[in-house]
């Protein structure tokens, strides 16, 4: 019973840290029109603020994963949260698009450790039978940050200014940081000081099963993040909503992420991991195409954003659980590649989205990415059919008995 309580506490602590990182990650989306106006920038250039965060956020996973395996996961995540909190506060000092982009990039560097190291800790602690639920719960808490970010960021920007949003986020980040320090001794930490840093990456990238899984995750980030990132701009341009209203609409993504994260394990037990991934990606593809077709109706847009959140979390949590089995002695490295593939490609997808918007307009972005996600559905069905995750599917059929 004490072990179950400790495990629940760990999920909550990691979830709160993930909550703030994800909240900070997505905060620019609803306030992008406000920043754009204040800094006298156009939409494609202002969209680079998202890219400035996401690319270092993704690339630095490659560094933090092996560091966590070698020096300890709790050590890395605690130090990174301290630096993340400080860097978030610095963003309020940005007085130009260039300086704000620089501070966002620094924030992304330190935020890079939180999600993959949390995944790795969960993989170390929970057996495969419990892992999907644990990962889904963690992701649900973390992506609730995405949902709340829309409301908090939109409200503060509406009542004051965008600088106040970053000040508030820095202060809120003190909560999980203080809790990590408070409960530091209770967090488990395994170290593999003799491990080779490059060898696990080579093993993962030369194994077709893991390589293709990371490829699917890369496509997820490219088109799902690329779609979501411009949701706030779409609402401002098409529906003339203010920052607060944008936040309320975009919260649907986060709310449905929480629901999807909680039930994804049950879906896998009933349908199997392949069908859950394919279904989740199909839902996101449909959401994009729905925005392209009828996004000018606010109710349709709101529904599509909520569906996007549900589809994303069910597919992504299943793929993360699958990836957690690839390198059991180097879980930090395996999870780093997950975050690198997803967030790094998300930055690229956002940048490409800006180019599409510049040339063809906002609706064209959702058509292009909706079709691209449809193709990803077909690719995923083929790959996961050829390389099924037997360990996860078999374990899911026999969930552990409650003590």
N, C-alpha and C positions, 0 to 999 in steps of 0.2 A: 504493500500500500504506500509506504514511504517512497519507494522507487517511482511508482506511478505519479505521486505528487511532485517529486523532483522533475520528472519528465515533463509534466504539464507546466511547471514553472519555467523550465528551459524553453519550451515552445512559446510561452508568453513573452519572455525576455527577448528572444530572437525575433518574435513577431513584432514587438514594439520598435526594435531597431530597424527591422525591415519596413515597418509602417512609415517611419520618418524618412528613410532613404527613398522609398517609392513615392511618398508624398512630395518630397523635394524634387524628385526626378520629373514628375508630371506637372509640377506647379506652373511651369512656364506656359503650358498649353492654354489654360483659360485666361491668363493675363497677357498673352502675346499681343493682342490688339492694343492694350494699354501701353505696354513697353514700346511697341512700334510707333505709336503716336507721340509718346514722350521723347523718344530718342530720334524722331524724324527719320524713320527707316521704312522701307517697303516690306511686304510680307515675306518674299523669298529670303531677303537678307536677315530679317528678324528671326526667321525659322532656323537660322544657323545657330542661334542660342541653344536650341535643343540638340543639334548636332555637336556643339562644343562640349556639352555634358556627356552625351551618350557614347561618343567615340572613345574618350579616355576611360569612361566607365567600363566599356567593354574590353578595351585593350589591356587595361591594368589587371583584369581578372587573371591573365596569364602570369602575372607576377605574384599576386596574393595567394593563389591556390597552392603553389609549391612552398611559399613561405609559411602558410598555415600548416601544411603537412610536416614541415621541418621544425618549426619553432613553436607550434601549438596554435590551435584554432581560437581558443578564448583570448590568448594574448594578442593575436592579430586583430580580432574583431573589436576588442575593447580600445586599443590604441587608435584604430581607424575611426571609431565613432567619436572619440575626442577631437581628432583633427577635422572630421566631417562637420562637427558642430561649429568649430571656429571658421571654417571655410564658408559655410552657409551664411554666417553673419557678415563676412566680407562682401558677399554679393550685394548687400544693401549700399555699399560704398561705390558701386559702379556708376559712372557718370557718362559713359559712352557705350556704344554697342561693343567696341573692342575690349574695353576694360571689364564690362559685365561678362563677356564671353570668356575672358581669361579666368575670372573668379569662378565661373560655372565649370570650367575645365578642371580647376584645382579641386573643387567640390566633388566632381565626378571621379577623380583619382582615388580619394579616400573612401568614397561611397562604394567603390568597386569591390571591396572585401566582404561587405555585409551579406549579400544574397548568397554567393557561392559558399562562403564559410559556414553560413547557417545551414545550407543544404548538406554540407559535408558533416557537420555536427549531428544533424538528424540521421544521416545515413550511418554514422558510427553508433548511434544510440539505439535506433529502432530497427527491429528485424523487418525483413521484406513484407511480412504479413501486415505489419502496422505502419509501414513507411508511407504508403500512398495517402492514408488519412492524415498522418503527421505533416507530410509535405503540403497536402491540400489545406490543412488548418493554418499552417505557417503562411502559405501564399494568400489565404483568405484574409488573415490579419494584415499582412503586408499590403495587399492591394485594396484593402479598406482605406489605407493611406491615400491611394490614388483617388478613391471616391471622395474622401473628406478633403483632400487637397483642392478639389474643384470648388467645394463650398467655402472652405477657409480662405483660400487664395482669392476667390472671386469676391467674397464679402469684404476682406481687408482692402483689396484694390479699389472696390466700389466706395468704401467709406473714407479711405485715406489715399494711399498711392502704392505702386508696386514695390517700392523700397521697404515699406512696412511689412509686406508679405515675407520677405527674407529675414527681417528682424524677428518676426513671430516664429518662423520655422527654426531659427537658431535657438530661441528660448525653449521651444517645445522639444527640440533635440536633446536638451539637457536632461530630460526625464529618463529616456532609455539609457543614456550614457551614465547617469548617476546610478541607475539600477544595475547596470552591468558591473560597475565598480563595487557596488554594495554586495552583490551576490557572486563576486568573482571567484571566491574559493569553492563555491558549490558547483561551478561549471566544470564538466569533465574536459580533459585536454590530453590527447594522445600525440606523441611526437615521433617522427621518423627521421632522426638526424642523419642517418646513413643513407637515406634514399637519394637516388639520382634525380636531379631536377628535370632533365630533358627526356629521360627514358620513358616515363609514363605518357608524356605527350606523343612520343613516337609510336608507342604501343597503341594508343587510342586512335591515332590518325592512320595507322596501317591496318587496323581491324575494320573490315567492311561494315559490320553491324554497328559499331560505335560511330564510324565516319559518316554513314548515311543518316544516323540519328541526329548527329550534330548538324548535318546538312538541312534536315527538316526544321530544326530549331532556328537555324539561320534564316530560312525562308519565312518562318513565323515572324521573327523580329523585323525583317525587311518590309513586309507588307502590313502586318497588324499595327506595329508602332508607327510606321509611315502613314497609315490611315488615321489612327487616333490622334496623332500629333496636331493635325490641322482641323480637328473637330471644333475647337473654340473659334478659330478663324472663320470657319464655315458658318457658325451660328451668328457671328458678328456681321459677316458680309451679306448673308442671305436673309437672316431673320432680324437683323439690327438689334440683337440682345446686348445688354450691358454685362460687365464682368460677373456680377452676382448671379444673374439669370443663366449665363453660360455655365457657371459652376454648378448650379442646381441641375441643369440638363445633363451635363457630363458625369455627374455622380452616378448615373445609372450604370455606367461601366463598372465602377468599383463595387456597387451594391450587388450586382449579379456575379462579380468575381468572388465575393464572399460566399454566396449561395453555391456557386459551382464548385468552389474549393472544398466545401463541406460534403458534397455528394459525389465528387468525382471517384472516390474509392468504391462506393456502392455501384456506380455505373460500370467500372472496370470489372467488378465481380459478376455483374449481370451480362455485360456485353463483350468483355474482353478488351484489352488495351488498344488493339488495332482499330476496332470500331469506334472507340471513344475518341481517339485522336482524329480519325477521319471525320466523325460527326462534328467535333469541335471546330475543325478547320472549315468544314462546309458551312457551319453557322456563321463564322466570321466572313466568309466569302459572300454569303447571302446578305449579311448586314451592309457590306460595302456597296453591293449592287442595289440594295434597297435605297441607300442614301442617294446614289446616282439617279435612280428612277424617280423617287418621290421625296427626297430630302427637303424639298421646299415646304413640305407640310411638317410642322414642328412635332406633332405627335408621332409621325412616322420616323423622323430623325431620332427622337428620344428612344423609341422602341429599338431602332437599329443599333444605337450605341449600347443599350443594355444587352442586346443579343451578342454584340461583339465581345463584351466583357465575359459573358457566360461561355461562349465558344472558346475564347482564348484560354481561360483558366482550366477548363476541362482538358483541352488538348495539351497545354503546357505542363500541368502538374503530372500528367501521365508520362510525357516524354522525360521529365526530370526524374521520375521514379525509375524509369527504364535506364537512364544514364547513370544512376547511382550504383548500378550493379557492374559497371564496366571496369572499375579500378578500386577494389576494396581496400588496398593498402595505400592508396593515394586518392582518397575521396575528394580532397581539396582540389587537386589537379583536375579530376573528372568534372567536378561541379564548376570549376573555373571556365572550362571549355563551354559549358552550357551557357553561362552568363556572357562570356565573350561572344559566342555565336549569336545570342539573342539581342543583347544590348548594342554590340558593335554594329550588327547589321541594321538595328533600329535607327542608329544615327545616319547610316548610309541611306536607308529608306526615306528618312525625313528630308535629307538633302535632295534626293532624286525627286521626291514629292514637290519640293520647291521649284525644281526645274519644270516639272509637268504643269504646275499651276501657272508659272510664268508664261509658258507657251500656249496652254490650252484652257486654263481656268480651273477653279476648284472642283466642279463636278467631274471633270475628266480624270482627276486623281482617283476618285472612288471607282470609276469604271475600270481604269487600268489596274488598280490594286485588287479590285474584286475579281477580275479575270485572272490575275496572277495567283490569287489565293485558290481559285477554282482549279488551276493547273497544279498547285501544291497539294490539293486534296487527292488528285489522281496519282501524283508521284508518291505521296505518303502511303496510299493504299497498296501500291505495288511493292515499295520497299519493306513495309511492315509485314506484308504477306510473305515476302521472301526471307526476312529475318525477324521472326516473331520473338517476343520477349517471354520465353516459356517460364522463367523463374517467377516473374511478376504475376503472370496470368495464373499459374498454378497456385502460388501463394494466396492470391486474391480469392481463390475459390474456397480457401480454408482459413478464414479469419481467426485470430487468436481468441480463445475463450476468456471472458472477463473473469478476473480473480475476485 
